[in-house]
Amino acid sequence: MKGEYLMPTYAPAPVTFVSGEGCRLFDDQGKEYLDFLCGIAVTTLGHAHPKVTEAICRQAGTLSHVSNLFSNAVGPELAATIDRLITAAIERIGGGASAGRVFFGNSGAEANECALKLARRRGGPDRRTIVSVEGGFHGRTFGALAATAQPEKQAAFTPLPGGFIQVPFGDPDAFDALDDPDQVAAVIVETIQGERGVRPLPAPILAAARHFCDEHGALLIMDEIQTGLGRTGRWFGFEHSRVVPDVVTLAKALGNGMPIGACWARGEVAGAFSPGDHGSTFGGQPLAGSAALATLGTIEKEGLVARAAEAGESLAGKLSGLPSVTEVRGAGLLIGLGLAEGVDPKAVARAALERGLVVNAIAPSTLRLAPPLIISDSDISRGVDILADALLGGVR
């Protein structure tokens, strides 16, 4: 049975994986693969990590769910940990950090939905506009999709919720040119546009967004779903630009594979919500929360943020010398590999998979690489060798 009972929302899968360990995956035929994608930047500690596995098993044997009608011991501890990590990052870049608050959902799209609703709740009836940047991706639920400035993803689902506008990717002056700027509730940005080809957002755009929000009383939402929690060689992508956010959204790596998302906001911003304004039946439940606590604790204790920076620099250097590679973009272990004209990234990804390496084509001329933060030097070299062979394998 290969999926005939599933809705056809995804292309047919070329491989069925049945197990994983560390940086490796194994399919239903027993073939081994080196994972340079991490389930789209999710399994940063690799597969079946013993600390995460132990935390999930222990929690599943005690309490997995009680809903948000009651409290549990895990959610508040995880919220405090996330607040500590974000406020420390803000302090590192010179921002004045005060304690924030966290809402838990089950995915990145839900984290962004929370952020968008919070912005409108705070702004009131006179501040309804949400501004995003061309090429950004914020999720596939209706609100997050309306903020996703990629018309090809929106077209089949119009009309989308109103009040969403976009500015160009490379024009920092576009914020000042907006009509009715005092009606803007928030600007939402990714520091690196992962789904658009791993495109780092130019620093002047981020600075202009912060200036605009300060001038007009809007919130700056940093979508760190793909870039956060060590992926870029810093705890959060916003640390590279030194631009301070008001709201931060997280998911993907947070649970190392368990479905969990989080929206953090400065305390005075989070206070705009009242009971009943937002909710999630499964949000903050102890099973996913235990996985997240184990994940964050392991990243801290094992120094994996610094390892991501070191390993990313090594990987980028090796990739830059490969045939048909025109550009290496990104930061840390989130890398976009620009390919020469005539080289099909989908064909390269297929050739790599046949040779035992998992990567994916993310744009018409780009491959995405997002290995685990635990990647070894020997596995970096092996992955680059496989990719070099795939590029030479007649994929034009």
N, C-alpha and C positions, 0 to 999 in steps of 0.2 A: 504494500500500500504506500504510494508515493505522494499523496496529497490530493487525491481526487475529491475529497470531502471538504477541502479548504476553499474559501473564496479566492478568486484569481486576482488578488491584489499584489502579488509578487511574481516575477518571472520564474519559470521552472528552475528548480534548484539543481545545480550540476553535481552536487555531492551531498550525501547524508552523513552528518557527523554523529557519532554515538558516544564518544568519550573524549576527555582531554586531560592533560597533565602539564602544568607549567606553561611553557611556550608552544606546546605541541597539541595537535588535534588528531583524532583517529576516526576514519570513516567506517561504514558498515561492511567494507571489504577488508578491513584491517590495515589499510594504507595510512602512513604517517605523514603529517603536514606540519610545517613551521608556520605559526600564526603571526602574521604581520598586520592583522586588522583588528583583533580583539573584539569581535562582534560590534564593530564600529566604535572603537575607543571606549569599550566598556570594561573588559576583563584586564584591568591594569596590573593586577597581581597574578595574571595567568589563570589557568583552569585548575579547578579542584584545589585551590590553595588551602593548606591544612588549617590555618587560623580561621579563615572564613567558613570552611566546612565544619569545623568544631563549633563555631558560634551558632551556625544555623541548626545543627543537630541538637545542641544543648537547649536552644530556645524552643525548637519544635517539640521537645520533650517536656516543656513546662507550660508555655502559653504562646499561642501563635496569633490570636486575634481577639479583641473585645469590642471593636468599633470605637468611635470617638464620643460615645455617650459616657465613657469612663476613661480614666487615665491608665497608663501602664508605666512601668519603670524605665523602659528603654527610650521611648520617644523624647522625653525631656533631656535625658543625658546626651542623646545624639544632637539635639538642637543646641545645647550648650557647647558641644564640641565644634559644630559648624560655625557658631557665632565666634568662638575663640579663634578659629583659623582665619576667618574673614577679617575680623577686627585687627588681628596681628598683621595680616597682609596690608591692610589700609595704613596701619601705623608705619610699616616698613617703607612705604612710598611717600610718607610725610603727611598723610591725611589725619585729621582728628577723628579718631574712632570712638564711638560710644556703643554700648551694648545694643544688639539688634534682636529680632525675633524671627522665628522660622515657621513656615507652613510646609507640611509634608503631603505629597501626592505620590503617584505611581510611575511617573514618566517625566521627560523633559517638556513635552507639550503641556502637561498639567501644571508644571512649575511655572511655565510662561503664562498660562491662563490665569493663574493666581496673581502674577505680577501685573498683568494688564488690568484685571479687575481691581486690584489694590490701587493702581494709578487713577482709575476713574472714580473709585470710591473716595479717594483723598481729594481729587480735583473738584468733585461735585458737578452739578448740571452745567456749569459754564466752562468746564475743562474736560472735553471728551476725546480730543484728537490724540492719536498715537502715531509717532513718527518712527519709521524704520529706514534702513539703508538698502539700496538696490543690491540684489544678490543675496541678501540675508535669508536664513532659514530658521524658523522658530517653532515649527511643529505643524501637524496636519489636522488638529481640531479646528473648528471654525474660527475662533478668535486668533489662535496662533497662526493659522493659515492666512488670515487677513493681514497679519503683520509680516508674513513671509513674502518678500519682494521678488518673487519668481513667478511671472504670469503663467508659465507652462504648468505649474502645479495648481494654480487657482482656477484656470479657465473652465474646467468641467463642473465647478461647484458654485458658480455665481448664481444669484447675488450673494456676496459675502457680507458680513457685518460692516456697517459704515463707520466712518471716523478714522480710517487708517490711510496715511499718506507716506510716500517714500521720497527720499532724497538720493541723488546720484552717489555712486561709490567713491568717486574721487574729487568731490567738490565741497570743501569745508565751508565755502560761502553760502551754500544752499540753505543752511539753517536760518541765516539772517534774512533770506529772501522768502521765507514761508509767510503765507497769508495768515492773519489772525494768530500770531505766535502765542498770545496770552490764553488761547484756547487749548494749547497743547498740554496734555496731562503727563506724557512721558515720551522719551526717546529710548528705543530698544536697539541694542547693537550686539554683534559678536565681535570679539577682538580678532578672531580669525574665522573667516567664513568657511566652515568645514565642508558643507554640502555644495558649495559653489567652486570647489577646486582647491581648497586649503589656501584661501586668499587672505593674508593679513590685512586688516583694515588699516589704512594709512594713519599714522599718529596724528596728523593735523585734523582728520575727521573726528577722532575720539576727543581731542582737545576742544574742537569746535562744538561738539555735542555737549560736553561738560559746561562750556561757557554759556551756551544757549540755555541750558536747563537752569543755571544759576541766575541768568538775566531775567528769565520768565517764570521762575517758580515751578518748573517741571521736574520730573524724576528722571534720572539716568539709570536705565535697567541694563545690566551687563549679563547677557546670555552666555554663561560659562558651562553650558551643558556638555560640549565637546572639548573645551579647552581647560576646564577646571580640574583641580585635585591632582596637580603634578604633571599633567600631560605635556605641557609646554616647557617643562624645566623650571617653572615657578609654581607655587601653589595655585595661583589663578592667573589667567591671561592678562587681566588688567594691570598686573604688576609690571609688565614689560613697558607699558606706556606711561605708567605713573598717574593714570587718570582714575579718580576715586568714584566708585559707584554709589548710588543710593539703594539699589536693589540688585541682588545677585541670584541667578537661577542655576541650579545644579541638577544633574541626574547621571546617566550613563555610568561613569566610574564609581559613583557613590556606593553602590551595593555590590560591585564586582560581579554583576550578573543577576542579582536579585532586583526586581522592579521597584525602584524608589526614585522620587524626585523631591527637590526642596526649593523653596523660595525664601531667601533671607532678605530682610529689609531693616534699615535703621529703625531704632525703637520708636521715634516720633512718627515715622512713616507707617510702620506696622500698626500703630494705634488707630489708624483710620478705619480698620476693620472692627466690626462688632459681631457678637455671636449671631450666627445665622447668615452672615454675608457670604460665606464660602465654606466648602467642606469637601470631604472625600471619605467614603466608607472605610477604605483600606489605608488611608494616609496615616503614616506614623505608627503603623502596627509593629509589634515587637519582633516578628520574624525578619522582615526586611531591615528593620532598624538595627538588629544585632549584627547582621551581615555588614551593614554600613559602618558600625562602630569598629568591627574587626578590620575592615578595609582601611579606614582612616588611621587606626592605631598602628597597623603594619606599615603603611606608607611613612608615618612619622618615625617609628622605631628603627626602621631599616634604611632611612635616609634616601628614599626612592625619588624624591623630588630632585635632589642633586644628581642622582643616578640618571634620571631622565634627561637632564641637561647634558651630562657627559656623554651618554650613549647617543643622544640625538646629534651632537656635534660629530661624533665618530661616524654615525650612519650617513649623515648628510655629506660628509667629505668623501666617503666611498661611493655614494650614489652619483655625485657630480661628475665622476669620471666614466660613467657607463655610456655605451653607444646609444645614440638617439635621444639622450637626455639633454634638454635645453635649459632647464631651470629646476632648482630645488627650493621649494617655498615652505614656510611654516616655522615652527619653533619646537625645540625639544623632540619628543617622539610623536609629533603630529606633522607629517610631511606630505606635501604635494609634489609629485614628480612630473614636471612639464616635459612632454614628448615632442619630437620633431614632427613637422608636417608630413602627413602620410602614414604615420605610425598610429595604429588603432589601439587605444588603451584597453578596450574590451578584449581584443585579441591577445594583448600582452598579459592581461589578468588570467585569461583562460590558459595560456601557455605556462604561466607561472604555477597555476593550480595543478596542471598535469605533471609538473615537475616537483610538486610538494610544497608550494609556498602560497599562502593566502594573502592576497591584496585585493583592492577593487578599483574599478574605473569610476571616477567621480565627476568627470567633466569631459567634453569632447577631445581634449588633449592632455588629460591629467590622470595619473594613478595616485591613490591615497594609501599611505603606509602609517599604521598606528600600532607598533608592537607593544607588548607588555613592558611596564616599567622595570620588570625583573630581568629583562633581556640580557644575555651574556655577550661578551665580546665575540666569542666563537660563533654564537647564533647570528649575530649581526653579519659577520663575514660570510657565513653559509647562506643567509638570506640574500645578500648582495650577489653572491655567485650564482644562485638560482635565477635571480632576476636578470642578470647579465646574459645568461643562457637563453632565457625567454625572449629577451630583446633581440638576440641574434638568430632566433629560430624562425626567421622568415615571416614576421608578423605584419609586413607592409600590405 
